[in-house]
Amino acid sequence: MPSLYRPQHFQAAAMLAAVLVTHTGCKAMSENPVEMKWEWPAGRPVASKLLLQVDTLEKASSGWFGIGRSPSLADNLPDAHTLQASVLVGPPMWQGRKLTLQLPGPEAKKLTVGTRAGLALTSPSGAKQPVAICVAAAPTSGSSAEQWLDAWTCESP
């Protein structure tokens, strides 16, 4: 009976594994967007701030028959929009990352695709990741964006 454990079989298996890994979407951490959650500030302290590049901003889908707009569902936001952005400045664990966030309409109206924005995060106890609580358009002229981000304060609507 021939042996299946020949060196040629190991080489072929290794090459097949390498091809599969490179072609099945094995991506760097910065390419996988972080899905964040929005909550109203409610007087909570800001744990960190990010400077974002607004990549896309679109009205969120309301699902079948408009179920996603139902005010009876706790996580629904009024006039929700989906923000996709790239982190330009922030703590080291955030730099270079992409994120996706559902924003309420009044907050989304502050932003424009292609511009920069500040995003304030808080760290609720027991949460796996920070929660977004404030957003503001960053100025396009004047002081540097980093200086603006340092001076920017999260203001409740």
C-alpha positions in Angstrom: 0.0 0.0 0.0 1.5 3.4 -1.0 2.2 5.9 1.7 0.3 9.2 1.5 3.0 11.0 3.6 5.5 11.8 1.0 7.4 15.1 0.9 5.7 16.0 -2.4 2.3 15.9 -0.7 3.4 18.2 2.1 4.8 20.7 -0.4 1.6 20.6 -2.5 -0.5 21.1 0.7 1.7 24.1 1.8 1.4 25.7 -1.6 -2.4 25.2 -1.7 -2.7 26.7 1.8 -0.7 29.7 0.8 -2.8 30.3 -2.3 -6.1 29.9 -0.3 -4.9 32.4 2.3 -3.9 35.0 -0.2 -7.1 34.7 -2.3 -9.8 34.2 0.4 -9.7 37.7 1.8 -7.1 37.4 4.6 -6.8 41.2 5.2 -4.8 43.4 7.4 -6.5 44.7 10.6 -6.8 48.2 9.1 -8.9 46.9 6.2 -11.7 45.4 8.4 -13.9 48.2 9.5 -14.8 48.5 13.1 -18.6 48.6 13.6 -19.2 51.1 16.3 -22.4 52.0 18.2 -23.8 55.5 18.8 -25.4 56.6 22.1 -26.3 60.1 23.3 -23.7 61.7 25.6 -25.9 61.9 28.7 -23.2 63.7 30.6 -20.7 60.9 30.3 -17.0 61.7 30.1 -15.0 61.5 26.9 -12.5 58.7 27.0 -10.8 59.5 23.7 -11.2 61.5 20.5 -10.6 60.6 16.9 -10.0 62.7 13.9 -11.8 61.1 10.9 -11.8 61.4 7.1 -15.5 61.0 6.1 -15.4 58.4 3.3 -19.2 57.8 2.8 -22.4 59.1 4.5 -25.7 57.6 3.4 -29.2 57.3 4.7 -29.4 53.9 6.5 -31.7 51.2 5.2 -35.0 51.0 7.1 -35.5 47.3 6.3 -38.6 45.5 5.1 -41.8 47.5 5.4 -39.9 50.3 7.3 -39.4 48.1 10.4 -36.0 49.7 11.0 -37.6 53.1 11.6 -39.9 51.8 14.3 -39.4 53.9 17.5 -40.4 50.9 19.6 -37.0 49.3 18.9 -34.5 50.5 21.4 -31.5 50.7 19.1 -33.2 52.7 16.4 -32.0 56.2 15.8 -34.1 59.0 14.3 -33.4 59.5 10.6 -30.4 57.1 10.8 -27.4 57.5 8.5 -24.4 55.2 8.0 -21.0 56.8 8.3 -17.9 55.1 6.9 -14.7 56.8 7.9 -10.9 56.4 8.2 -9.2 57.3 11.4 -6.4 59.9 10.8 -5.5 60.9 14.4 -6.2 59.2 17.7 -4.8 56.7 20.2 -2.4 54.2 18.6 -4.9 51.3 18.5 -7.2 53.4 16.3 -4.7 55.0 13.9 -5.2 53.8 10.3 -8.4 51.9 11.1 -11.6 52.2 9.2 -14.9 52.4 11.1 -18.6 52.2 10.3 -21.2 53.9 12.5 -24.9 54.5 12.5 -25.6 58.2 13.4 -28.9 60.0 14.1 -29.9 62.4 11.3 -29.3 65.6 13.2 -25.7 64.5 13.9 -25.1 63.3 10.4 -26.1 66.7 8.9 -23.0 68.2 10.5 -20.8 66.1 8.2 -19.9 66.1 4.5 -18.2 63.4 2.5 -14.6 64.1 1.8 -14.1 66.4 4.9 -12.7 65.7 8.3 -14.7 65.2 11.5 -14.1 64.7 15.2 -15.6 61.7 17.0 -15.7 61.5 20.8 -15.8 58.1 22.5 -16.7 56.9 25.9 -16.0 53.6 27.5 -19.1 52.2 29.2 -18.5 49.6 31.9 -18.8 46.1 30.6 -18.6 47.1 27.0 -16.2 45.4 24.6 -15.4 48.6 22.8 -15.9 52.3 23.2 -19.2 53.9 22.1 -19.4 57.1 20.0 -21.2 59.9 21.8 -20.4 63.1 19.9 -19.5 64.1 16.4 -18.5 67.5 14.8 -17.2 68.7 11.5 -13.5 69.7 11.8 -12.5 73.1 10.4 -10.9 73.2 7.0 -8.8 76.3 7.6 -7.0 77.9 10.4 -5.3 75.8 13.1 -4.2 72.3 12.4 -6.7 69.5 12.7 -4.8 68.0 15.6 -4.9 71.2 17.6 -8.6 71.5 16.9 -9.2 67.9 18.0 -7.3 68.6 21.3 -9.4 71.7 22.0 -12.8 70.3 20.8 -15.3 69.5 23.6 -18.2 67.1 23.3 -21.4 69.2 23.6 -24.8 67.6 24.1 -27.6 68.7 21.8 
